[in-house]
Amino acid sequence: MINSPAEGRICRFLGDISYPLYLVHYPLVYLYVAWISNNNGISVAGAWPFALLILAGSIALGYTALKWYDEPVRKWLRKKWA
């Protein structure tokens, strides 16, 4: 149950971004794993800033994919097939 408008916006955002995020995060995870394997002996304290950067980059790229590709294509398909 959603108790406030802010919770509704958060749930809507997370629902909208879930599929584009699923599609774009994989290459970024590969970059992170490659970076970890190239920096042998890196500690968790040294790796977490890069992990946060990957997280933020994944969300930004997923949001961009949502707004520039997913929503326009869905709108076009709705017009074409409705």
C-alpha positions as CSV (number, residue, x, y, z in Angstrom):
1,M,0.0,0.0,0.0
2,I,1.3,3.4,-1.0
3,N,0.9,5.9,1.8
4,S,2.1,9.2,0.2
5,P,2.6,10.8,-3.2
6,A,6.4,10.6,-2.7
7,E,6.2,6.8,-2.2
8,G,4.0,6.6,-5.4
9,R,6.6,8.5,-7.4
10,I,9.4,6.4,-6.1
11,C,7.6,3.2,-6.9
12,R,6.7,4.4,-10.4
13,F,10.3,5.4,-11.1
14,L,11.6,2.1,-9.9
15,G,9.0,0.2,-12.0
16,D,9.7,2.3,-15.1
17,I,13.5,2.0,-14.9
18,S,13.6,-1.7,-14.0
19,Y,13.7,-3.1,-17.5
20,P,16.0,-0.6,-19.1
21,L,18.3,-0.9,-16.1
22,Y,18.3,-4.7,-16.5
23,L,19.4,-4.3,-20.1
24,V,22.2,-1.7,-19.6
25,H,23.8,-2.8,-16.4
26,Y,25.5,-5.9,-17.7
27,P,28.3,-4.2,-19.7
28,L,29.0,-1.9,-16.7
29,V,29.3,-4.9,-14.4
30,Y,31.8,-6.4,-16.8
31,L,33.8,-3.2,-16.6
32,Y,33.8,-3.4,-12.9
33,V,34.9,-7.0,-12.8
34,A,37.7,-6.3,-15.3
35,W,38.8,-3.3,-13.2
36,I,38.9,-5.5,-10.1
37,S,40.9,-8.3,-11.9
38,N,43.4,-5.7,-13.2
39,N,44.0,-4.2,-9.8
40,N,45.1,-7.3,-7.8
41,G,45.0,-6.8,-4.1
42,I,42.6,-3.9,-4.1
43,S,40.7,-3.7,-0.8
44,V,37.0,-3.2,-0.3
45,A,37.7,0.4,0.8
46,G,39.5,1.0,-2.4
47,A,36.9,-0.6,-4.6
48,W,33.6,0.8,-3.2
49,P,33.9,4.3,-4.8
50,F,34.2,2.6,-8.3
51,A,31.2,0.4,-7.4
52,L,29.1,3.4,-6.5
53,L,30.2,5.0,-9.8
54,I,29.0,1.9,-11.6
55,L,25.7,1.9,-9.7
56,A,25.1,5.6,-10.5
57,G,26.2,5.1,-14.1
58,S,23.8,2.2,-14.5
59,I,20.9,4.2,-13.2
60,A,21.7,7.2,-15.4
61,L,22.2,5.0,-18.5
62,G,19.0,3.1,-17.7
63,Y,17.0,6.3,-17.3
64,T,18.5,7.6,-20.6
65,A,17.4,4.4,-22.3
66,L,14.0,4.8,-20.8
67,K,13.4,8.3,-22.0
68,W,15.2,8.3,-25.4
69,Y,14.3,4.8,-26.5
70,D,11.8,2.8,-24.5
71,E,9.1,5.3,-24.0
72,P,9.3,6.7,-27.6
73,V,9.2,3.2,-29.1
74,R,6.2,2.3,-26.9
75,K,4.4,5.5,-27.9
76,W,5.1,4.8,-31.6
77,L,3.9,1.1,-31.3
78,R,0.7,2.3,-29.5
79,K,-0.1,4.7,-32.3
80,K,0.7,2.1,-35.0
81,W,-1.2,-0.8,-33.5
82,A,-4.1,0.9,-31.7
